[in-house]
Amino acid sequence: MERKAVNPWDWSIKLGYNQAEVITGATRQLICSGQTSVDGEGNPLHPGDMRGQIGAALDNLEAVLKHAGMDLSNVVKLGVFATDVDEALKNFDLMGIRFGPHQVAPPMTLLGVTRLAIPGLLFEIEATALA
């Protein structure tokens, strides 16, 4: 699989994502449901802790990818939902820490929401991955 960044402007690169990417040579597609800060039984983790919830949601995303024979380098699109966008952005260095070593900056949308499916959850991330 080859990726070519499409950035008519460079402001999003500074925030850690590309405006778009042209993908060629992929043969498999994985569409992940929103991953949140829950344990293996679906119980919420890190109540009131945005940073902890982002880390746990990324752990769960990586677990889903690994189960499909992929990793973060395969992610080509992210949808992020947060109950407090400002607090999420304060902790977005975690995104760079996780995605940076893979040298990818998938196109992303971040939306503020009033709540998520399970009370107490603050952050959710969904992904599309190709291999």
JOHUHU-V40958 format. One record per residue. RES is the residue in one letter. SS is DSSP state (H for helix, E for strand, L for the rest). D_CENTER is the distance of its C-alpha to the mean C-alpha in whole Angstrom. Layout:
BEGIN
<<RES/SS/D_CENTER> <RES/SS/D_CENTER>>
END
This chain:
BEGIN
<<M/L/20> <E/E/20> <R/E/18> <K/E/19> <A/E/18> <V/E/19> <N/L/19> <P/L/23> <W/L/22> <D/L/20> <W/H/19> <S/H/15> <I/H/16> <K/H/17> <L/L/14> <G/L/11> <Y/L/11> <N/L/13> <Q/L/15> <A/E/15> <E/E/16> <V/E/19> <I/E/18> <T/E/21> <G/L/22> <A/L/20> <T/L/21> <R/L/19> <Q/E/16> <L/E/14> <I/E/12> <C/E/10> <S/E/11> <G/E/9> <Q/E/8> <T/L/10> <S/L/12> <V/E/15> <D/L/18> <G/L/19> <E/L/21> <G/L/19> <N/L/20> <P/E/18> <L/L/18> <H/L/18> <P/L/20> <G/L/20> <D/L/17> <M/H/14> <R/H/14> <G/H/14> <Q/H/12> <I/H/9> <G/H/10> <A/H/11> <A/H/8> <L/H/7> <D/H/10> <N/H/10> <L/H/7> <E/H/10> <A/H/13> <V/H/12> <L/H/11> <K/H/14> <H/H/16> <A/L/16> <G/L/17> <M/L/14> <D/L/12> <L/H/9> <S/H/12> <N/H/12> <V/E/8> <V/E/10> <K/E/8> <L/E/5> <G/E/7> <V/E/6> <F/E/10> <A/E/12> <T/L/15> <D/L/16> <V/H/14> <D/H/17> <E/H/16> <A/H/12> <L/H/13> <K/H/15> <N/L/13> <F/L/10> <D/H/12> <L/H/10> <M/H/7> <G/H/10> <I/H/12> <R/H/9> <F/H/9> <G/H/12> <P/L/15> <H/L/13> <Q/L/14> <V/L/12> <A/L/10> <P/L/9> <P/E/10> <M/E/8> <T/E/9> <L/E/10> <L/E/12> <G/E/15> <V/L/16> <T/L/19> <R/L/18> <L/L/16> <A/L/17> <I/L/18> <P/L/20> <G/L/19> <L/L/15> <L/L/14> <F/E/10> <E/E/8> <I/E/5> <E/E/6> <A/E/6> <T/E/9> <A/E/11> <L/E/14> <A/L/17>>
END
